[in-house]
């Protein structure tokens, strides 16, 4: 722009322009770049100042509806229309704590639901779900059993009738039961070749003894061998009942329409067999002394161990804040335990700690593995690191880091329809409140150093710790006896 030889400056989108006598000022190119950079930096600083004072909206559980059908079945319906998928989760009051004299029957019954129904064979069930690119699985854990499936919205009316039969009309064909028993027994033997896959069962047995929470999830060889089709049918009739079950549906649908569909397929579910009231009670009897449960594995070149005691129940009101504290101790890769045992000492490839929670009880444990010759060093260092919680506590900087970490990890845990369906199912089983999710960030933000150190004293076990080890007994027996009275078992034995 010309202006009779005078310099004319204007501002266009934050960029200054100048022209003199129709020619660009030779030095102005550099000046304009410097000014633009300064303006950009000022803008970034202002934005950061704004963001630092802005409170982000907390992650909230999406809206959902709860419906109770006439037969007592609880149904959760949550619309999530970002992708044309539907996640279906059903839970039943048939957990491993109900195994009683037949070890493994809860898990076996859950899997046997898919062995065949009134109108579909096992191969037909598998083929149907494969054809539609879907999946279906059944499982059992300590407190409940369940079924999960995910499928395209357009296949809802095609696959739900099959799911209905799996839940309401399983036939438990004898030929399928016998075939699975043989494979199951072989898998139990194979699992014991990997100590990390079975040490949890030994730990629970040591902590809970003969109480139901000491039952191994996958049972024992003798228990599986003794399973009969009649026993599976009886377990199913006793524990798979509409009034003690729930269905959670999350995905791309209209809630009113989906309610009608669920009523259509599951409203007629009846169970006329005598109802048995649960007599399972749980009292955590304190340990009077530390003890060592040593599982001998003759060909072991490593020692795998868990150290811990009782923990908390699933619905503990302080669990969110306990998880923050545990993140510092052993809940992430940069935790104290992993830093000390893996990074600094090179004694293991990984060390963790965890609260394992159930409906009526729970455990807390430290877990890792090391070369046999390093067993004592690894245990001593794990205990020394654990004792930092009690001797030094947690400082502000460490707590802030853990709080930021868990807040960053939390939303992705519930971003899928499957994870949301899983939460709704657990909500039913454990009596969880929506505040577990909706108040998560407030709970994390509200954790102070003083509160953290109070929770450590209250919930993290300190006295009379229990040690469970799998390794070569002859090489570590004398070493580990310093931690408590030693009880031994051979890993080849059937019982835990």
Secondary structure, 3 states (H helix, E strand, C coil): CCCCCCCCCEEECCEEECCECCECCCCHHHHHHHHHHHHHHHHHHHHHHHHHCCCCCCCCCCCCEEEECCCCCEEEEEECCCCCEEEEEEEECCCHHHCCCCCCHHHHHHHHHHHEECCCEHHHHHHHHHHCCCEEEEEECCCCEEEEEEEEHHHHHHHHHHHHHHHHCECCCHHHHHHHHHHHHHHHHHHCCCHHHHHHHHHHHHHHCCCHHHCCCCCCHHHHHCCCHHHHHHHHHHHCCHHHCEEEEEECCCHHHHHHHHHHHHCCCCCCCCCCCCCCCCCCCCCCCCEEEEEECCCCCEEEEEEEEECCCCCCCCHHHHHHHHHHHHHCCCCHHHHHHHHHCCCCCCCEEEEEECCCCEEEEEEEEEEHHHHHHHHHHHHHHHHHHHHCCCCHHHHHHHHHHHHHHHHHHCCCHHHHHHHHHHHHHHCCCCHHHHCHHHHHHCCCHHHHHHHHHHHCCCCCCEEEEEECHHHHHHHHHHHCEEEEEECCCCCC
